[in-house]
Amino acid sequence: MLKSYQLETRMDRHLIAFADAPEPDLITPALDARFKVSHVTLLADASQTSRADYIASVCRDARLQAQVLTLPHAWNPEPIRVRLKELVVAADHAVLFNLSGANPVHSAIAHEVALETQVPAFVVNPFSDQIHWLAHAPADLPGDHGNVADKLTLESYFGVYGMEIIGYSRRLHRPKPQMDAAADVLAHLAVQHAGLIGRLNTVCSSLTPEFETRAAVPNHASLISALRATGLCSILPDMRLRLTQFESRQFLGGGWLEWWLLKQVEALVGELPIQDAAASVRVRLPNGVTNEFDVAILCNNHAYMIEAKTTNAGSPDKGIGAQTLFKLDSVSGLAGMHAEAMLASLCLPTLKEASRAESQDIEIVAGAALTEVQTHLREWLKEPLGEEIPVE
């Protein structure tokens, strides 16, 4: 006789999930202490086991016991039904079924088994991050429509897709006051005198072996003050720059916009359930290829990516470039992710580019609108959350 888990009161649970469509929702409940999960089993057919292994690694990094089991005869219901019942019987802990990543066939089979064995089963709403119970909701767990705790980090989010963070320039709540202040000055200067920033980009694009710019920067008081404030360069008598290190070129040549945008995100922490964010996030894919996200944000267990563009500053008629939209659309879906995308640009899009961005669900904040970017970020980060989602 199969054992019942309806009245189970043990302090640890065994989460069983299908990895048909690997998503963070498969494991966010396991990272939520209220679910008391200590063991995770991921079920995958042979074609998905390598991706399921990425998710299992994230679980192990969170000090959970995790295993990946290959499904027998992935489209034959009876062997799958038998395997699920075997797992329920063999489990040393109370069992939960998370059907968030299950295809329709697997979901139907698991739901049937859950009803028969009185195993609690649920899904996580991918838009609101809320729990929806399908069978036998335990009294000690968040009820229907309860919000899953925001415990993902950027490392665990990217890890679900097999990516490893190999670097970033600035992290949420890790200020670097000198450079943060310089980013503020450059951001305000960019809106008022975009041509100066365009010139600074050009100057920083070419360095001598001694880390000196080959061309001079404009002799503008606010620009010179901002450059000196960074501590990243000195001003030579001929108005060329000598950088303190090669990496300084990234900040002075446009990276400051990424820092400034991260600061605007940081200002919304507490008001919105922002759990992690970083600028200039460099990741390595399983095949060794590297990629970079100008600003990466996790809010309510959802990912948001911002592309920061300072090129063509002062030349609004040139637009933002179709390649920029193509790149942003690509990186927001890298390795199967489903991240929201925004372009923050000093130059304005053409009507054709704006139309294309809308069709690709890419938000654009450009030109003078950057002065109100916090308002845009607030609405953007709130939009997929549904109504009145509490901050964890």
VOGU-3710 file (C-alpha; in Angstrom, 3 decimals, decimal comma):
1> mlksyqletr> 0,000/0,000/0,000  1,365/3,426/-0,891  2,006/5,675/2,092  0,137/8,949/2,517  1,803/12,324/3,024  -1,343/14,341/3,678  -0,614/14,808/7,396  3,175/14,686/7,171  4,802/16,980/9,751  8,512/16,199/9,381
11> mdrhliafad> 10,928/19,104/9,181  12,457/18,120/5,832  10,944/17,315/2,467  11,933/15,705/-0,820  11,090/17,841/-3,851  10,539/15,969/-7,129  10,399/18,023/-10,324  10,371/17,378/-14,067  13,144/19,166/-15,970  11,388/19,150/-19,349
21> apepdlitpa> 11,870/22,919/-19,579  14,708/23,886/-17,221  13,679/27,036/-15,359  14,559/28,633/-12,009  10,948/27,931/-10,925  11,953/24,270/-10,622  14,105/25,034/-7,600  13,060/28,407/-6,152  10,713/26,627/-3,692  13,601/24,389/-2,621
31> ldarfkvshv> 15,617/27,516/-1,754  12,695/28,906/0,274  13,263/27,801/3,890  9,509/27,622/4,517  9,300/24,567/2,250  11,850/22,718/4,407  13,339/20,927/1,377  16,505/18,923/1,980  16,455/16,627/-1,070  15,753/17,347/-4,740
41> tlladasqts> 15,192/14,826/-7,531  15,061/16,108/-11,098  13,446/13,875/-13,700  14,571/14,299/-17,294  14,605/12,349/-20,505  17,949/11,463/-22,030  18,105/14,619/-24,146  17,688/16,890/-21,105  19,895/15,263/-18,472  22,890/17,555/-19,064
51> radyiasvcr> 20,736/20,640/-18,498  19,144/19,011/-15,471  22,670/18,501/-14,125  23,177/22,290/-14,144  20,106/22,718/-11,963  21,232/19,930/-9,635  24,589/21,692/-9,225  22,807/24,865/-8,122  20,915/22,812/-5,528  24,149/21,281/-4,241
61> darlqaqvlt> 25,719/24,735/-3,988  22,767/25,593/-1,729  23,641/22,543/0,434  20,734/20,454/-0,771  21,100/16,815/-1,735  20,267/16,551/-5,419  20,091/13,854/-8,071  19,072/13,581/-11,720  17,140/10,522/-12,845  16,550/9,629/-16,480
71> lphawnpepi> 12,898/8,983/-17,315  12,038/5,630/-18,875  10,202/5,791/-22,197  9,598/9,532/-21,993  6,278/9,440/-23,914  4,908/6,163/-22,514  2,735/7,031/-19,489  2,792/3,715/-17,610  6,576/3,426/-16,981  6,625/7,057/-15,839
81> rvrlkelvva> 3,680/6,448/-13,527  5,489/3,429/-12,062  8,713/5,398/-11,583  6,926/8,198/-9,712  5,202/5,740/-7,380  8,539/4,021/-6,726  10,088/7,364/-5,775  7,233/8,153/-3,406  7,493/4,748/-1,703  11,295/4,862/-1,451
91> adhavlfnls> 11,532/8,431/-0,128  12,771/8,848/3,439  11,106/12,262/3,638  7,760/13,829/2,859  7,418/14,265/-0,897  6,396/17,341/-2,900  5,771/17,408/-6,667  6,772/20,632/-8,432  5,218/20,484/-11,903  6,432/23,922/-13,045
101> ganpvhsaia> 8,792/22,498/-15,659  6,708/19,505/-16,709  5,361/19,070/-20,218  1,592/18,371/-20,483  2,006/14,574/-20,526  4,279/14,463/-17,485  2,149/16,989/-15,642  -0,999/14,912/-16,157  0,714/11,708/-15,013  2,227/13,349/-11,928
111> hevaletqvp> -1,088/14,968/-11,008  -2,791/11,577/-11,187  -0,103/10,006/-8,990  -0,283/12,910/-6,546  -4,026/12,453/-6,104  -3,659/8,689/-5,667  -0,814/8,844/-3,150  -1,923/12,080/-1,435  1,356/13,772/-2,325  1,177/17,599/-2,389
121> afvvnpfsdq> 1,652/18,981/-5,909  2,005/22,556/-7,132  3,200/24,847/-9,891  4,866/28,256/-9,706  3,258/30,977/-11,796  6,104/32,095/-14,116  4,801/35,675/-14,215  3,882/36,405/-10,607  6,207/33,914/-8,806  3,201/32,692/-6,829
131> ihwlahapad> 2,383/29,140/-5,759  -0,702/27,381/-7,116  -1,571/24,108/-5,407  -2,877/21,292/-7,616  -3,306/18,665/-4,890  -3,164/18,293/-1,100  -1,743/21,661/-0,027  0,061/21,165/3,324  -1,155/23,436/6,097  2,377/24,481/7,060
141> lpgdhgnvad> 3,390/25,731/3,596  2,506/28,991/1,821  -1,083/28,789/0,589  -2,468/29,254/-2,879  -1,132/32,480/-4,433  1,612/32,684/-1,804  4,782/34,324/-3,093  7,969/32,233/-3,268  10,830/33,734/-1,249  13,407/35,600/-3,349
151> kltlesyfgv> 16,531/33,551/-2,612  18,063/33,273/-6,082  21,344/35,061/-6,648  22,800/35,959/-10,020  25,174/33,003/-9,609  22,315/30,553/-9,028  20,133/32,058/-11,753  22,836/31,817/-14,412  23,868/28,421/-13,004  20,430/26,997/-13,834
161> ygmeiigysr> 21,325/27,581/-17,498  24,852/26,232/-17,169  26,526/29,644/-17,094  29,247/30,736/-14,674  29,872/34,327/-13,631  33,536/35,102/-14,209  33,506/38,796/-13,348  31,589/42,029/-12,865  32,537/45,664/-12,294  30,117/46,550/-9,502
171> rlhrpkpqmd> 27,647/44,591/-7,362  24,469/45,635/-5,595  25,175/47,213/-2,174  28,930/47,267/-2,783  29,528/50,964/-3,450  32,714/52,549/-4,699  31,996/56,158/-3,703  34,611/57,851/-5,875  33,538/56,142/-9,078  29,850/56,268/-8,172
181> aaadvlahla> 30,106/60,035/-7,798  31,909/60,319/-11,136  29,189/58,225/-12,805  26,580/60,680/-11,461  28,428/63,652/-12,937  28,951/61,937/-16,294  25,287/60,892/-16,456  24,034/64,441/-15,932  26,668/65,781/-18,312  25,601/63,258/-20,956
191> vqhagligrl> 22,026/64,537/-20,997  23,096/68,190/-21,191  26,127/67,816/-23,471  25,877/64,454/-25,228  28,544/65,469/-27,716  31,145/65,610/-24,929  30,413/62,005/-24,021  30,589/61,017/-27,662  34,023/62,596/-27,841  35,135/60,873/-24,619
201> ntvcssltpe> 34,087/57,499/-26,076  36,175/58,164/-29,164  39,196/59,326/-27,168  39,139/56,243/-24,907  38,844/53,831/-27,822  42,550/54,081/-28,677  45,403/53,877/-26,169  49,178/53,861/-26,437  51,171/51,032/-24,819  51,597/53,409/-21,842
211> fetraavpnh> 47,779/53,556/-21,357  47,633/57,102/-22,682  44,906/58,248/-25,054  46,109/59,165/-28,510  43,707/62,095/-28,734  42,808/64,919/-26,363  39,541/65,258/-24,442  37,470/68,445/-24,753  38,574/71,105/-22,291  35,191/71,367/-20,589
221> aslisalrat> 35,237/72,173/-16,858  32,539/69,686/-15,794  34,048/66,900/-17,872  37,564/67,511/-16,564  36,249/67,616/-12,978  34,407/64,323/-13,453  37,443/62,644/-14,982  39,681/63,741/-12,124  37,098/62,582/-9,576  37,205/59,007/-10,867
231> glcsilpdmr> 40,812/58,508/-9,782  41,196/56,438/-12,949  43,238/58,907/-14,959  45,355/62,017/-14,913  45,088/64,940/-17,344  48,257/65,530/-19,339  49,266/69,087/-20,373  48,064/68,454/-23,927  44,643/67,305/-22,576  45,273/63,662/-23,309
241> lrltqfesrq> 44,479/61,157/-20,579  46,868/58,799/-18,836  44,876/55,888/-17,413  45,902/54,246/-14,178  45,127/50,805/-15,625  43,916/49,338/-18,905  40,510/48,433/-17,369  39,895/52,138/-16,718  39,105/52,482/-20,409  35,943/50,412/-19,924
251> flgggwleww> 34,553/52,789/-17,297  35,561/56,028/-19,011  34,541/54,759/-22,454  30,933/54,083/-21,421  30,998/51,720/-18,447  30,050/54,614/-16,188  26,504/54,400/-17,602  26,229/50,806/-16,394  27,373/51,888/-12,912  24,911/54,754/-12,871
261> llkqvealvg> 22,030/52,515/-13,945  22,923/50,036/-11,197  22,770/52,901/-8,695  19,256/53,740/-9,898  18,255/50,101/-9,396  19,828/50,190/-5,941  17,628/53,153/-4,984  14,532/50,980/-5,524  15,618/48,193/-3,146  13,067/47,946/-0,341
271> elpiqdaaas> 10,348/49,415/-2,496  10,542/46,458/-4,912  11,648/42,856/-4,229  15,074/43,361/-5,847  17,307/40,568/-4,603  20,498/40,910/-6,643  22,032/43,031/-9,395  25,411/43,791/-10,923  27,040/45,794/-13,712  29,292/44,484/-16,489
281> vrvrlpngvt> 28,469/40,875/-15,683  30,682/38,487/-17,624  29,549/34,866/-17,937  31,044/31,726/-19,411  28,754/29,254/-21,180  29,274/25,473/-20,987  30,969/25,533/-24,401  33,529/28,052/-23,140  32,089/31,034/-25,012  31,882/34,207/-22,908
291> nefdvailcn> 29,230/36,898/-22,977  28,504/40,101/-21,085  25,420/41,771/-19,650  25,752/45,513/-19,022  23,335/45,369/-16,070  21,729/42,178/-14,751  18,924/42,320/-12,182  16,973/39,723/-10,235  13,620/40,932/-8,906  10,994/38,586/-7,470
301> nhaymieakt> 13,009/35,652/-8,876  12,763/37,101/-12,403  15,703/38,258/-14,526  16,012/41,640/-16,212  18,853/42,661/-18,522  19,787/46,218/-19,509  21,987/47,157/-22,437  23,654/50,544/-21,860  24,602/52,422/-25,024  26,640/55,630/-25,105
311> tnagspdkgi> 27,900/55,459/-28,695  26,527/57,914/-31,245  26,014/60,358/-28,383  25,192/63,769/-29,764  24,019/62,259/-33,075  20,314/61,509/-32,501  19,630/61,190/-36,209  21,786/58,060/-36,384  19,434/56,080/-34,127  20,483/53,261/-31,840
321> gaqtlfklds> 21,327/50,719/-34,529  19,432/47,564/-35,449  22,427/45,517/-34,316  21,963/46,821/-30,770  18,382/45,531/-30,654  19,434/42,206/-32,180  22,161/41,792/-29,558  19,840/42,631/-26,676  17,174/40,249/-27,922  19,812/37,525/-28,213
331> vsglagmhae> 21,450/37,930/-24,816  18,125/38,151/-22,961  17,334/34,673/-24,287  20,865/33,284/-23,990  21,008/29,550/-23,182  17,225/29,409/-22,908  16,713/32,266/-20,445  13,520/34,311/-20,492  14,824/37,635/-19,215  13,073/40,955/-19,678
341> amlaslclpt> 15,121/43,406/-21,762  15,704/47,159/-21,681  17,904/49,487/-23,708  19,190/52,624/-21,962  20,645/54,871/-24,645  22,033/58,376/-24,895  20,864/58,538/-28,503  17,251/58,282/-29,625  15,818/55,409/-31,685  14,384/56,018/-35,117
351> lkeasraesq> 10,674/55,309/-35,571  11,527/52,041/-37,284  13,829/51,021/-34,407  11,199/51,954/-31,807  8,628/49,837/-33,631  10,992/46,900/-33,836  11,848/47,174/-30,122  8,149/47,131/-29,251  7,627/43,996/-31,322  10,516/42,359/-29,452
361> dieivagaal> 9,210/43,455/-26,019  12,312/45,577/-25,460  11,843/48,653/-23,290  13,728/51,767/-24,406  14,741/54,698/-22,198  16,674/57,188/-24,299  17,993/60,736/-24,401  16,505/63,178/-21,911  14,212/60,412/-20,563  17,259/59,019/-18,752
371> tevqthlrew> 16,803/61,779/-16,162  13,635/59,916/-15,103  15,041/56,418/-15,464  14,076/55,452/-11,898  10,422/55,920/-12,806  10,865/53,753/-15,897  12,735/51,095/-13,897  10,034/51,050/-11,223  7,282/50,379/-13,744  9,378/47,890/-15,705
381> lkeplgeeip> 10,363/45,815/-12,675  6,831/45,838/-11,294  5,049/44,917/-14,516  5,362/41,105/-14,506  4,793/40,847/-10,758  1,017/41,100/-10,678  -0,787/43,113/-8,046  0,573/43,910/-4,611  3,439/41,442/-4,431  5,089/41,882/-1,020
391> ve> 8,817/42,463/-0,642  10,471/39,380/0,846
//
